[in-house]
Amino acid sequence: MGDRAPDIVSCYIEIVPTDTVKYEIDKTSGYLKVDRPQRFSSYSPCLYGLIPRTYCGSRVAAFSAEKTKRSSLDGDHDPLDVCVLTEKPILHGDLLLDAIPIGGLRMVDGNEADDKIIAVLKGDALFGSIQDVSDCPEGLIERLIHYFLTYKQMPGPNAECEVAHVYGRQEAHHVILESKADYDERFADLCNLLDEVLPDFHEA
């Protein structure tokens, strides 16, 4: 996540806009793997990946349930997803970069909270000065929403997905910190062990 979070977060990128295959990190091996070919002509409109050392557990789920006025939601038990805007043509995933959160999409997938943080590449000439998602072109946010509502479409029944809200920078910061707290609780023993073996690991 990085020691400057939530103002600046370290992001692991899995997918770039030219990918016609959905990649995701394999939690067991740590390698990037093929999840599935993208159905139809669904391309990610931005860099897409996750924020390391985050976890969508009970806190993230409770916050989403509160904001959507639902009786309860589960977390999706994955790291927090992130969309990174940049003008630069980054051609492959499996890399780390620093990004500045500016907002997010409150996505609900079935009965699970599945937030997507929206961020800009740190130092990007075109997007780097954006402070809040409200300053983004409306068409870009619509494109992001359309992608996440359609990219999981497969033959047969699909879980119902919706984007309940688009929220700004301060709320994105709150979601990031809640996901960090979920991670620290879920992996407390692992964090303590890694901090003993690798004292600088907490900055990753």
Contact map, one row per residue, 1 for C-alpha under 8 A:
111010001110000000000000000000000000000000000000001111000000000000000000000000000000000000000000000000000000000000000000000000000000000000000000000000000000000000000000000000000000000000000000000000000011
111110011100000000000000000000000000000000000000000000000000000000000000000000000000000000000000000000000000000000000000000000000000000000000000000000000000000000000000000000000000000000000000000000000111
111110000000000000000000000000000000000000000000000000000000000000000000000000000000000000000000000000000000000000000000000000000000000000000000000000000000000000000000000000000000000000000000000000000111
011111111000000000000000000000000000000000000000000000000000000000000000000000000000000000000000000000000000000000000000000000000000000000000000000000000000000000000000000000000000000000000000000000000000
111111111000000000000000000000000000000000000000000000000000000000000000000000000000000000000000000000000000000000000000000000000000000000000000000000000000000000000000000000000000000000000000000000000000
000111111000000000000000000000000000000000000000000000000000000000000000000000000000000000000000000010000000000000000000000000000000000000000000000000000000000000000000000010011000000000000000000000000000
000111111000000000000000000000000000000000000000000000000000000000000000000000000000000000000000000110000000000000000000000000000000000000000000000000000000000000000000000010000000000000000000000000000000
010111111100000000000000000000000000000000000000000000000000000000000000000000000000000000000000011110000000000000000000010000000000000000000000000000000000000000000000000000000000000000000000000000000000
110111111110000000000000000000000000000000000000001000000000000000000000000000000000000000000000011110000000000000000000000000000000000000000000000000000000000000000000000000000000000000000000000000000000
110000011111000000000000000000000000000000000000001100000000000000000000000000000000000000000001111000000000000000000000000000000000000000000000000000000000000000000000000000000000000000000000000000000001
100000001111100000000000000000000000000000000000111100000000000000000000000000000100000000000001111000000000000000000000000000000000000000000000000000000000000000000000000000000000000000000000000000000000
000000000111110000000000000000000000000000000000111100000000000000000000000000000000000000000111100000000000000000000000000000000000000000000000000000000000000000000000000000000000000000000000000000000000
000000000011111100000000000000000000000000000011110000000000000000000000000000000000000000001111100000000000000000000000000000000000000000000000000000000000000000000000000000000000000000000000000000000000
000000000001111100000011100000010000000000000011110000000000000000000000000000000000000000001110000000000000000000000000000000000000000000000000000000000000000000000000000000000000000000000000000000000000
000000000000111110100111000000000000000000010011100000000000000000000000000000000000000000011000000000000000000000000000000000000000000000000000000000000000000000000000000000000000000000000000000000000000
000000000000111111100000000000000000000000010111000000000000000000000000000000000000000001111000000000000000000000000000000000000000000000000000000000000000000000000000000000000000000000000000000000000000
000000000000001111100000000000000000000000111110000000000000000000000000000000000000000000000000000000000000000000000000000000000000000000000000000000000000000000000000000000000000000000000000000000000000
000000000000000111110000000000000000000000110000000000000000000000000000000000000000000000100000000000000000000000000000000000000000000000000000000000000000000000000000000000000000000000000000000000000000
000000000000001111111100000000000000000000110000000000000000000000000000000000000000000000000000000000000000000000000000000000000000000000000000000000000000000000000000000000000000000000000000000000000000
000000000000000001111100000000000000110011100000000000000000000000000000000000000000000000000000000000000000000000000000000000000000000000000000000000000000000000000000000000000000000000000000000000000000
000000000000000000111110000000000111110000000000000000000000000000000000000000000000000000000000000000000000000000000000000000000000000000000000000000000000000000000000000000000000000000000000000000000000
000000000000001000111111000000000111110000000000000000000000000000000000000000000000000000000000000000000000000000000000000000000000000000000000000000000000000000000000000000000000000000000000000000000000
000000000000011000001111100000011111000000000000000000000000000000000000000000000000000000000000000000000000000000000000000000000000000000000000000000000000000000000000000000000000000000000000000000000000
000000000000011000000111110000011110000000000000100000000000000000000000000000000000000000000000000000000000000000000000000000000000000000000000000000000000000000000000000000000000000000000000000000000000
000000000000010000000011111001111000000000000000000000000000000000000000000000000000000000000000000000000000000000000000000000000000000000000000000000000000000000000000000000000000000000000000000000000000
000000000000000000000001111111111000000000000000000000000000000000000000000000000000000000000000000000000000000000000000000000000000000000000000000000000000000000000000000000000000000000000000000000000000
000000000000000000000000111111100000000000000000000000000000000000000000000000000000000000000000000000000000000000000000000000000000000000000000000000000000000000000000000000000000000000000000000000000000
000000000000000000000000011111000000000000000000000000000000000000000000000000000000000000000000000000000000000000000000000000000000000000000000000000000000000000000000000000000000000000000000000000000000
000000000000000000000000011111100000000000000000000000000000000000000000000000000000000000000000000000000000000000000000000000000000000000000000000000000000000000000000000000000000000000000000000000000000
000000000000000000000000111111110000000000000000000000000000000000000000000000000000000000000000000000000000000000000000000000000000000000000000000000000000000000000000000000000000000000000000000000000000
000000000000000000000000111011111000000000000000000000000000000000000000000000000000000000000000000000000000000000000000000000000000000000000000000000000000000000000000000000000000000000000000000000000000
000000000000010000000011110001111100000000000000000000000000000000000000000000000000000000000100000000000000000000000000000000000000000000000000000000000000000000000000000000000000000000000000000000000000
000000000000000000000011110000111110000000000000000000000000000000000000000000000000000000000000000000000000000000000000000000000000000000000000000000000000000000000000000000000000000000000000000000000000
000000000000000000001111000000011111100000000000000000000000000000000000000000000000000000000000000000000000000000000000000000000000000000000000000000000000000000000000000000000000000000000000000000000000
000000000000000000001111000000001111100000000000000000000000000000000000000000000000000000000000000000000000000000000000000000000000000000000000000000000000000000000000000000000000000000000000000000000000
000000000000000000001110000000000111110000000000000000000000000000000000000000000000000000000000000000000000000000000000000000000000000000000000000000000000000000000000000000000000000000000000000000000000
000000000000000000011100000000000111111000000000000000000000000000000000000000000000000000000000000000000000000000000000000000000000000000000000000000000000000000000000000000000000000000000000000000000000
000000000000000000011100000000000001111111100000000000000000000000000000000000000000000000000000000000000000000000000000000000000000000000000000000000100000000000000000000000000000000000000000000000000000
000000000000000000000000000000000000111111000000000000000000000000000000000000000000000000000000000000000000000000000000000000000000000000000000000000111100000000000000000000000000000000000000000000000000
000000000000000000000000000000000000011111000000000000000000000000000000000000000000000000000000000000000000000000000000000000000000000000000000000000000000000000000000000000000000000000000000000000000000
000000000000000000010000000000000000011111100000000000000000000000000000000000000000000000000000000000000000000000000000000000000000000000000000000000000000000000000000000000000000000000000000000000000000
000000000000000000010000000000000000011111110000000000000000000000000000000000000000000000000000000000000000000000000000000000000000000000000000001001100000000000000000000000000000000000000000000000000000
000000000000000011110000000000000000010011111000000000000000000000000000000000000000000000000000000000000000000000000000000000000000000000000000001000000000000000000000000000000000000000000000000000000000
000000000000001111100000000000000000000001111111000000000000000000000000000000000000000000000000000000000000000000000000000000000000000000000001001000000000000000000000000000000000000000000000000000000000
000000000000000010000000000000000000000000111110000000000000000000000000000000000000000000000000000000000000000000000000000000000000000000000011001000000000000000000000000000000000000000000000000000000000
000000000000000110000000000000000000000000011111000000000000000000000000000000000011110000000000000000000000000000000000000000000000000000000000000000000000000000000000000000000000000000000000000000000000
000000000000111110000000000000000000000000011111100000000000000000000000000000000011110000000000000000000000000000000000000000000000000000000000000000000000000000000000000000000000000000000000000000000000
000000000000111100000000000000000000000000010111110000000000000000000000000000001111000000000000000000000000000000000000000000000000000000000000000000000000000000000000000000000000000000000000000000000000
000000000011111000000001000000000000000000000011111000000000000000000000000000001110000000000000000000000000000000000000000000000000000000000000000000000000000000000000000000000000000000000000000000000000
000000000011110000000000000000000000000000000001111100000000000000000000000000111100000000000000000000000000000000000000000000000000000000000000000000000000000000000000000000000000000000000000000000000000
100000001111000000000000000000000000000000000000111111000000000000000000000000111100000000000000000000000000000000000000000000000000000000000000000000000000000000000000000000000000000000000000000000000000
100000000111000000000000000000000000000000000000011111000000000000000000000000110000000000000000000000000000000000000000000000000000000000000000000000000000000000000000000000000000000000000000000000000001
100000000000000000000000000000000000000000000000001111100000000000000000000000100000000000000000000000000000000000000000000000000000000000000000000000000000000000000000000000000001001000000000000000000000
100000000000000000000000000000000000000000000000001111110000000000000000000001110000000000000000000000000000000000000000000000000000000000000000000000000000000000000000000000010011111000000000000000000000
000000000000000000000000000000000000000000000000000011111000000000000000000011110000000000000000000000000000000000000000000000000000000000000000000000000000000000000000000000000011011001000000000000000000
000000000000000000000000000000000000000000000000000001111111100000000000001111110000000000000000000000000000000011000000000000000000000000000000000000000000000000000000000000000010011000000000000000000000
000000000000000000000000000000000000000000000000000000111111100000000000011110000000000000000000000000000000000000000000000000000000000000000000000000000000000000000000000000000010011000000000000000000000
000000000000000000000000000000000000000000000000000000011111110000000000011000000000000000000000000000000000000000000000000000000000000000000000000000000000000000000000000000000000010000000000000000000000
000000000000000000000000000000000000000000000000000000011111111000000000000000000000000000000000000000000000000000000000000000000000000000000000000000000000000000000000000000000110110000000000000000000000
000000000000000000000000000000000000000000000000000000011111111100000000001000000000000000000000000000000000000010000000000000000000000000000000000000000000000000000000000000100110010000000000000000000000
000000000000000000000000000000000000000000000000000000011111111110000001111000000000000000000000000000000000000110000000000000000000000000000000000000000000000000000000000000000000000000000000000000000000
000000000000000000000000000000000000000000000000000000000111111111000001110000000000000000000000000000000000000000000000000000000000000000000000000000000000000000000000000000000000000000000000000000000000
000000000000000000000000000000000000000000000000000000000011111111100000000000000000000000000000000000000000000000000000000000000000000000000000000000000000000000000000000000100000000000000000000000000000
000000000000000000000000000000000000000000000000000000000001111111110000100000000000000000000000000000000100000010000000000000000000000000000000000000000000000000000000000000000000000000000000000000000000
000000000000000000000000000000000000000000000000000000000000111111111111100000000000000000000000000000000000000010000000000000000000000000000000000000000000000000000000000000000000000000000000000000000000
000000000000000000000000000000000000000000000000000000000000011111111100000000000000000000000000000000000000000000000000000000000000000000000000000000000000000000000000000000000000000000000000000000000000
000000000000000000000000000000000000000000000000000000000000001111111100000000000000000000000000000000000000000000000000000000000000000000000000000000000000000000000000000000000000000000000000000000000000
000000000000000000000000000000000000000000000000000000000000000111111100000000000000000000000000000000000000000000000000000000000000000000000000000000000000000000010000000000000000000000000000000000000000
000000000000000000000000000000000000000000000000000000000000000011111110000000000000000000000000000000000000000000000000000000000000000000000000000000000000000000000000000000000000000000000000000000000000
000000000000000000000000000000000000000000000000000000000000000011111111100000000000000000000000000000000000000000000000000000000000000000000000000000000000000000000000000000000000000000000000000000000000
000000000000000000000000000000000000000000000000000000000000000010001111100000000000000000000000000000000000000000000000000000000000000000000000000000000000000000000000000000000000000000000000000000000000
000000000000000000000000000000000000000000000000000000000000110010000111110000000000000000000000000000000000000000000000000000000000000000000000000000000000000000000000000000000000000000000000000000000000
000000000000000000000000000000000000000000000000000000000000110110000111111000000000000000000000000000000000001110000000000000000000000000000000000000000000000000000000000000000000000000000000000000000000
000000000000000000000000000000000000000000000000000000001100110000000001111100000000000000000000000000000000001110000000000000000000000000000000000000000000000000000000000000000000000000000000000000000000
000000000000000000000000000000000000000000000000000000011101100000000000111111000000000000000000000000000000000111000000000000000000000000000000000000000000000000000000000000000000000000000000000000000000
000000000000000000000000000000000000000000000000000000011000000000000000011111000000000000000000000000000000000111000000000000000000000000000000000000000000000000000000000000000000000000000000000000000000
000000000000000000000000000000000000000000000000000000111000000000000000001111100000000000000000000000000000000000000000000000000000000000000000000000000000000000000000000000000000000000000000000000000000
000000000000000000000000000000000000000000000000000001110000000000000000001111110000000000000000000000000000000000000000000000000000000000000000000000000000000000000000000000000000000000000000000000000000
000000000000000000000000000000000000000000000000011111110000000000000000000011111000000000000000000000000000000000000000000000000000000000000000000000000000000000000000000000000010000000000000000000000000
000000000000000000000000000000000000000000000000011101110000000000000000000001111100000000000000000000000000000001111000000000000000000000000000000000000000000000000000000000010010000000000000000000000000
000000000000000000000000000000000000000000000001111000000000000000000000000000111110000000000000000000000000000001111000000000000000000000000000000000000000000000000000000000000000000000000000000000000000
000000000010000000000000000000000000000000000001111000000000000000000000000000011111000000000000000000000000000000011110000000000000000000000000000000000000000000000000000000000000000000000000000000000000
000000000000000000000000000000000000000000000111100000000000000000000000000000001111100000000000000000000000000000011110000000000000000000000000000000000000000000000000000000000000000000000000000000000000
000000000000000000000000000000000000000000000111000000000000000000000000000000000111110000000000001000000000000000000111100000000000000000000000000000000000000000000000000000000000000000000000000000000000
000000000000000000000000000000000000000000000110000000000000000000000000000000000011111000000000000000000000000000000111100000100000000000000000000000000000000000000000000000000000000000000000000000000000
000000000000000000000000000000000000000000000110000000000000000000000000000000000001111110000000000000000000000000000001100101110000000000000000000000000000000000000000000000000000000000000000000000000000
000000000000000000000000000000000000000000000000000000000000000000000000000000000000111110000000000000000000000000000000000111100000000000000000000000000000000000000000000000000000000000000000000000000000
000000000000000000000000000000000000000000000000000000000000000000000000000000000000011111000000000000000000000000000000000100000000000000000000000000000000000000000000000000000000000000000000000000000000
000000000000000000000000000000000000000000000000000000000000000000000000000000000000011111100000000000000000000000000000000000000000000000000000000000000000000000000000000000000000000000000000000000000000
000000000000000100000000000000000000000000000000000000000000000000000000000000000000000111111000000000000000000000000000000000000000000000000000000000000000000000000000000000000000000000000000000000000000
000000000000000101000000000000000000000000000000000000000000000000000000000000000000000011111000000000000000000000000000000000000000000000000000000000000000000000000000000000000000000000000000000000000000
000000000000001100000000000000000000000000000000000000000000000000000000000000000000000001111100000000000000000000000000000000000000000000000000000000000000000000000000000000000000000000000000000000000000
000000000000111100000000000000000000000000000000000000000000000000000000000000000000000001111110000000000000000000000000000000000000000000000000000000000000000000000000000000000000000000000000000000000000
000000000001110000000000000000010000000000000000000000000000000000000000000000000000000000011111000000000000000000000000000000000000000000000000000000000000000000000000000000000000000000000000000000000000
000000000001110000000000000000000000000000000000000000000000000000000000000000000000000000001111100000000000000000000000000000000000000000000000000000000000000000000000000000000000000000000000000000000000
000000000111100000000000000000000000000000000000000000000000000000000000000000000000000000000111110000000000000000000000000000000000000000000000000000000000000000000000000000000000000000000000000000000000
000000000111100000000000000000000000000000000000000000000000000000000000000000000000000000000011111000000000000000000000100000000000000000000000000000000000000000000000000000000000000000000000000000000000
000000011110000000000000000000000000000000000000000000000000000000000000000000000000000000000001111100000000000000000000110000000000000000000000000000000000000000000000000000000000000000000000000000000000
000000011110000000000000000000000000000000000000000000000000000000000000000000000001000000000000111110000000000000000011110000000000000000000000000000000000000000000000000000000000000000000000000000000000
000000111000000000000000000000000000000000000000000000000000000000000000000000000000000000000000011111000000000000000011110000000000000000000000000000000000000000000000000000000000000000000000000000000000
000001111000000000000000000000000000000000000000000000000000000000000000000000000000000000000000001111100000000000001111000000000000000000000000000000000000000000000000100110000000000000000000000000000000
000000000000000000000000000000000000000000000000000000000000000000000000000000000000000000000000000111110000000000001111000000000111100000000000000000000000000000000001110100000000000000000000000000000000
000000000000000000000000000000000000000000000000000000000000000000000000000000000000000000000000000011111000000000001110000000000001100000000000000000000000000000000111111100000000000000000000000000000000
000000000000000000000000000000000000000000000000000000000000000000000000000000000000000000000000000001111100000000111100000000000000100000000000000000000000000000000111101100000000000000000000000000000000
000000000000000000000000000000000000000000000000000000000000000000000000000000000000000000000000000000111110000000111100000000000000000000000000100000000000000000111110000000000000000000000000000000000000
000000000000000000000000000000000000000000000000000000000000000100000000000000000000000000000000000000011111000011110000000000000000000000000000000000000000000000111110000000000000000000000000000000000000
000000000000000000000000000000000000000000000000000000000000000000000000000000000000000000000000000000001111100011110000000000000000000000000000000000000000000011111000000000000000000000000000000000000000
000000000000000000000000000000000000000000000000000000000000000000000000000000000000000000000000000000000111111111100000000000000000000000000000000000000000000011110000000000000000000000000000000000000000
000000000000000000000000000000000000000000000000000000000000000000000000000000000000000000000000000000000011111111000000000000000000000000000000000000000000001111000000000000000000000000000000000000000000
000000000000000000000000000000000000000000000000000000000000000000000000000000000000000000000000000000000001111100000000000000000000000000000000000000000000001110000000000000000000000000000000000000000000
000000000000000000000000000000000000000000000000000000000000000000000000110000000000000000000000000000000001111110000000000000000000000000000000000000000000000000000000000000000000000000000000000000000000
000000000000000000000000000000000000000000000000000000000000100000000000111100000000000000000000000000000001111111000000000000000000000000000000000000000000000000000000000000000000000000000000000000000000
000000000000000000000000000000000000000000000000000000010001100110000000111100000000000000000000000000000111101111100000000000000000000000000000000000000000000000000000000000000000000000000000000000000000
000000000000000000000000000000000000000000000000000000010000000000000000001100011000000000000000000000000111100111110000000000000000000000000000000000000000000000000000000000000000000000000000000000000000
000000000000000000000000000000000000000000000000000000000000000000000000000000011000000000000000000000011111000011111000000000000000000000000000000000000000000000000000000000000000000000000000000000000000
000000000000000000000000000000000000000000000000000000000000000000000000000000011110000000000000000000011110000001111100000000000000000000000000000000000000000000000000000000000000000000000000000000000000
000000000000000000000000000000000000000000000000000000000000000000000000000000011110000000000000000011111000000000111110000000000000000000000000000000000000000000000000000100000000000000000000000000000000
000000000000000000000000000000000000000000000000000000000000000000000000000000000111100000000000000011111000000000011111000000000000100000000000000000000000000000000000000000000000000000000000000000000000
000000000000000000000000000000000000000000000000000000000000000000000000000000000111100000000000001111100000000000001111100000000000000000000000000000000000000000000000000000000000000000000000000000000000
000000000000000000000000000000000000000000000000000000000000000000000000000000000001110000000000001111000000000000000111110100110100000000000000000000000000000000000000000000000000000000000000000000000000
000000000000000000000000000000000000000000000000000000000000000000000000000000000001110000000000111100000000000000000011111100110000000000000000000000000000000000000000000000000000000000000000000000000000
000000010000000000000000000000000000000000000000000000000000000000000000000000000000000000000000011100000000000000000001111100010000000000000000000000000000000000000000000000000000000000000000000000000000
000000000000000000000000000000000000000000000000000000000000000000000000000000000000000000000000000000000000000000000000111110010000000000000000000000000000000000000000000000000000000000000000000000000000
000000000000000000000000000000000000000000000000000000000000000000000000000000000000011100000000000000000000000000000001111111111000000000000000000000000000000000000000000000000000000000000000000000000000
000000000000000000000000000000000000000000000000000000000000000000000000000000000000001000000000000000000000000000000000001111111000000000000000000000000000000000000000000000000000000000000000000000000000
000000000000000000000000000000000000000000000000000000000000000000000000000000000000011000000000000000000000000000000000000111111000000000000000000000000000000000000000000000000000000000000000000000000000
000000000000000000000000000000000000000000000000000000000000000000000000000000000000111000000000000000000000000000000001100111111100000000000000000000000000000000000000000000000000000000000000000000000000
000000000000000000000000000000000000000000000000000000000000000000000000000000000000010000000000000000000000000000000001111111111100000000000000000000000000000000000000000000000000000000000000000000000000
000000000000000000000000000000000000000000000000000000000000000000000000000000000000000000000000000000000000000000000000000111111110000000000000000000000000000000000000000000000000000000000000000000000000
000000000000000000000000000000000000000000000000000000000000000000000000000000000000000000000000000001000000000000000001000000111111101100000000000000000000000000000000000000000000000000000000000000000000
000000000000000000000000000000000000000000000000000000000000000000000000000000000000000000000000000001000000000000000000000000001111101000000000000000000000000000000000100000000000000000000000000000000000
000000000000000000000000000000000000000000000000000000000000000000000000000000000000000000000000000001100000000000000000000000000111111100000000000000000000000000000001100000000000000000000000000000000000
000000000000000000000000000000000000000000000000000000000000000000000000000000000000000000000000000001110000000000000100000000000111111100000000000000000000000000000011100000000000000000000000000000000000
000000000000000000000000000000000000000000000000000000000000000000000000000000000000000000000000000000000000000000000000000000000001111100000000000000000000000000000001000000000000000000000000000000000000
000000000000000000000000000000000000000000000000000000000000000000000000000000000000000000000000000000000000000000000000000000000111111110000000000000000000000000000000000000000000000000000000000000000000
000000000000000000000000000000000000000000000000000000000000000000000000000000000000000000000000000000000000000000000000000000000101111111011000000000000000000000000000000000000000000000000000000000000000
000000000000000000000000000000000000000000000000000000000000000000000000000000000000000000000000000000000000000000000000000000000000001111111000000000000000000000000000000000000000000000000000000000000000
000000000000000000000000000000000000000000000000000000000000000000000000000000000000000000000000000000000000000000000000000000000000000111111100000000000000000000000000000000000000000000000000000000000000
000000000000000000000000000000000000000000000000000000000000000000000000000000000000000000000000000000000000000000000000000000000000000011111110000000000000000000000000000000000000000000000000000000000000
000000000000000000000000000000000000000000000000000000000000000000000000000000000000000000000000000000000000000000000000000000000000000111111111000000000000000000000000000000000000000000000000000000000000
000000000000000000000000000000000000000000000000000000000000000000000000000000000000000000000000000000000000000000000000000000000000000111111111100000000000000000000000000000000000000000000000000000000000
000000000000000000000000000000000000000000000000000000000000000000000000000000000000000000000000000000000000000000000000000000000000000001111111110000000000000000000000000000000000000000000000000000000000
000000000000000000000000000000000000000000001000000000000000000000000000000000000000000000000000000000000000000000000000000000000000000000111111111000000000000000000000000000000000000000000000000000000000
000000000000000000000000000000000000000000011000000000000000000000000000000000000000000000000000000000000000000000000000000000000000000000011111111100000000000000000000000000000000000000000000000000000000
000000000000000000000000000000000000000000000000000000000000000000000000000000000000000000000000000000001000000000000000000000000000000000001111111110000000000000100000000000000000000000000000000000000000
000000000000000000000000000000000000000000000000000000000000000000000000000000000000000000000000000000000000000000000000000000000000000000000111111111000000000000000000000000000000000000000000000000000000
000000000000000000000000000000000000000001111000000000000000000000000000000000000000000000000000000000000000000000000000000000000000000000000011111111100000000000000000000000000000000000000000000000000000
000000000000000000000000000000000000000000000000000000000000000000000000000000000000000000000000000000000000000000000000000000000000000000000001111111110000000000000000000000000000000000000000000000000000
000000000000000000000000000000000000000000000000000000000000000000000000000000000000000000000000000000000000000000000000000000000000000000000000111111110000000011100000000000000000000000000000000000000000
000000000000000000000000000000000000000001000000000000000000000000000000000000000000000000000000000000000000000000000000000000000000000000000000011111111000000000000000000000000000000000000000000000000000
000000000000000000000000000000000000011001000000000000000000000000000000000000000000000000000000000000000000000000000000000000000000000000000000001111111000000000000000000000000000000000000000000000000000
000000000000000000000000000000000000001000000000000000000000000000000000000000000000000000000000000000000000000000000000000000000000000000000000000111111100010000000000000000000000000000000000000000000000
000000000000000000000000000000000000001000000000000000000000000000000000000000000000000000000000000000000000000000000000000000000000000000000000000001111110010000000000000000000000000000000000000000000000
000000000000000000000000000000000000001000000000000000000000000000000000000000000000000000000000000000000000000000000000000000000000000000000000000000011111110000000000000000000000000000000000000000000000
000000000000000000000000000000000000000000000000000000000000000000000000000000000000000000000000000000000000000000000000000000000000000000000000000000001111100000000000000000000000000000000000000000000000
000000000000000000000000000000000000000000000000000000000000000000000000000000000000000000000000000000000000000000000000000000000000000000000000000000000111110000000000000000000000000000000000000000000000
000000000000000000000000000000000000000000000000000000000000000000000000000000000000000000000000000000000000000000000000000000000000000000000000000000000111111000000000000000000000000000000000000000000000
000000000000000000000000000000000000000000000000000000000000000000000000000000000000000000000000000000000000000000000000000000000000000000000000000000011101111100000000000000000000000000000000000000000000
000000000000000000000000000000000000000000000000000000000000000000000000000000000000000000000000000000000000110000000000000000000000000000000000000000000000111110000000000000000000000000000000000000000000
000000000000000000000000000000000000000000000000000000000000000000000000000000000000000000000000000000000000110000000000000000000000000000000000000000000000011111000000000000000000000000000000000000000000
000000000000000000000000000000000000000000000000000000000000000000000000000000000000000000000000000000000011110000000000000000000000000000000000000010000000001111100000000000000000000000000000000000000000
000000000000000000000000000000000000000000000000000000000000000000000000000000000000000000000000000000000011100000000000000000000000000000000000000010000000000111110000000000000000000000000000000000000000
000000000000000000000000000000000000000000000000000000000000000000000000000000000000000000000000000000001111000000000000000000000000000000000000100010000000000011111100000000000000000000000000000000000000
000000000000000000000000000000000000000000000000000000000000000000010000000000000000000000000000000000001111000000000000000000000000000000000000000000000000000001111100000000000000000000000000000000000000
000000000000000000000000000000000000000000000000000000000000000000000000000000000000000000000000000000001110000000000000000000000000000000000000000000000000000000111110000000000000000000000000000000000000
000000000000000000000000000000000000000000000000000000000000000000000000000000000000000000000000000000111100000000000000000000000000000000000000000000000000000000111111000000000000000000000000000000000000
000000000000000000000000000000000000000000000000000000000000000000000000000000000000000000000000000000111100000000000000000000000000100000000000000000000000000000001111101100000000000000000000000000000000
000000000000000000000000000000000000000000000000000000000000000000000000000000000000000000000000000001110000000000000000000000000001110000000000000000000000000000000111111100000000000000000000000000000000
000000000000000000000000000000000000000000000000000000000000000000000000000000000000000000000000000011110000000000000000000000000011100000000000000000000000000000000011111110000000000000000000000000000000
000000000000000000000000000000000000000000000000000000000000000000000000000000000000000000000000000001100000000000000000000000000000000000000000000000000000000000000001111111000000000000000000000000000000
000000000000000000000000000000000000000000000000000000000000000000000000000000000000000000000000000000110000000000000000000000000000000000000000000000000000000000000011111111100000000000000000000000000000
000000000000000000000000000000000000000000000000000000000000000000000000000000000000000000000000000011110000000000001000000000000000000000000000000000000000000000000011111111110000000000000000000000000000
000001100000000000000000000000000000000000000000000000000000000000000000000000000000000000000000000010000000000000000000000000000000000000000000000000000000000000000000111111111000000000000000000000000000
000000000000000000000000000000000000000000000000000000000000000000000000000000000000000000000000000000000000000000000000000000000000000000000000000000000000000000000000011111111100000000000000000000000000
000000000000000000000000000000000000000000000000000000000001001000000000000000000000000000000000000000000000000000000000000000000000000000000000000000000000000000000000001111111110000000000000000000000000
000001000000000000000000000000000000000000000000000001000000000000000000000000010000000000000000000000000000000000000000000000000000000000000000000000000000000000000000000111111111000000000000000000000000
000001000000000000000000000000000000000000000000000000000000000000000000000000000000000000000000000000000000000000000000000000000000000000000000000000000000000000000000000011111111100000000000000000000000
000000000000000000000000000000000000000000000000000000000011000000000000000000000000000000000000000000000000000000000000000000000000000000000000000000000000000000000000000001111111110000000000000000000000
000000000000000000000000000000000000000000000000000001111011000000000000000000110000000000000000000000000000000000000000000000000000000000000000000000000000000000000000000000111111111000000000000000000000
000000000000000000000000000000000000000000000000000011100000000000000000000000000000000000000000000000000000000000000000000000000000000000000000000000000000000000000000000000011111111100000000000000000000
000000000000000000000000000000000000000000000000000001000010000000000000000000000000000000000000000000000000000000000000000000000000000000000000000000000000000000000000000000001111111110000000000000000000
000000000000000000000000000000000000000000000000000001111111000000000000000000000000000000000000000000000000000000000000000000000000000000000000000000000000000000000000000000000111111111000000000000000000
000000000000000000000000000000000000000000000000000011111000000000000000000000000000000000000000000000000000000000000000000000000000000000000000000000000000000000000000000000000011111111110000000000000000
000000000000000000000000000000000000000000000000000000000000000000000000000000000000000000000000000000000000000000000000000000000000000000000000000000000000000000000000000000000001111111110010000000000000
000000000000000000000000000000000000000000000000000000000000000000000000000000000000000000000000000000000000000000000000000000000000000000000000000000000000000000000000000000000000111111110000000000000000
000000000000000000000000000000000000000000000000000000100000000000000000000000000000000000000000000000000000000000000000000000000000000000000000000000000000000000000000000000000000011111110000000000000000
000000000000000000000000000000000000000000000000000000000000000000000000000000000000000000000000000000000000000000000000000000000000000000000000000000000000000000000000000000000000001111111110000000000000
000000000000000000000000000000000000000000000000000000000000000000000000000000000000000000000000000000000000000000000000000000000000000000000000000000000000000000000000000000000000001111111111000000000000
000000000000000000000000000000000000000000000000000000000000000000000000000000000000000000000000000000000000000000000000000000000000000000000000000000000000000000000000000000000000000000111111100000000000
000000000000000000000000000000000000000000000000000000000000000000000000000000000000000000000000000000000000000000000000000000000000000000000000000000000000000000000000000000000000000000111111110000000000
000000000000000000000000000000000000000000000000000000000000000000000000000000000000000000000000000000000000000000000000000000000000000000000000000000000000000000000000000000000000000100111111111000000100
000000000000000000000000000000000000000000000000000000000000000000000000000000000000000000000000000000000000000000000000000000000000000000000000000000000000000000000000000000000000000000011111111100000000
000000000000000000000000000000000000000000000000000000000000000000000000000000000000000000000000000000000000000000000000000000000000000000000000000000000000000000000000000000000000000000001111111110000000
000000000000000000000000000000000000000000000000000000000000000000000000000000000000000000000000000000000000000000000000000000000000000000000000000000000000000000000000000000000000000000000111111111101000
000000000000000000000000000000000000000000000000000000000000000000000000000000000000000000000000000000000000000000000000000000000000000000000000000000000000000000000000000000000000000000000011111111111100
000000000000000000000000000000000000000000000000000000000000000000000000000000000000000000000000000000000000000000000000000000000000000000000000000000000000000000000000000000000000000000000001111111100000
000000000000000000000000000000000000000000000000000000000000000000000000000000000000000000000000000000000000000000000000000000000000000000000000000000000000000000000000000000000000000000000000111111100000
000000000000000000000000000000000000000000000000000000000000000000000000000000000000000000000000000000000000000000000000000000000000000000000000000000000000000000000000000000000000000000000000011111111000
000000000000000000000000000000000000000000000000000000000000000000000000000000000000000000000000000000000000000000000000000000000000000000000000000000000000000000000000000000000000000000000000011111111100
000000000000000000000000000000000000000000000000000000000000000000000000000000000000000000000000000000000000000000000000000000000000000000000000000000000000000000000000000000000000000000000000001001111111
000000000000000000000000000000000000000000000000000000000000000000000000000000000000000000000000000000000000000000000000000000000000000000000000000000000000000000000000000000000000000000000000011001111111
011000000000000000000000000000000000000000000000000000000000000000000000000000000000000000000000000000000000000000000000000000000000000000000000000000000000000000000000000000000000000000000010001000111111
111000000000000000000000000000000000000000000000000000000000000000000000000000000000000000000000000000000000000000000000000000000000000000000000000000000000000000000000000000000000000000000000000000011111
111000000100000000000000000000000000000000000000000100000000000000000000000000000000000000000000000000000000000000000000000000000000000000000000000000000000000000000000000000000000000000000000000000011111
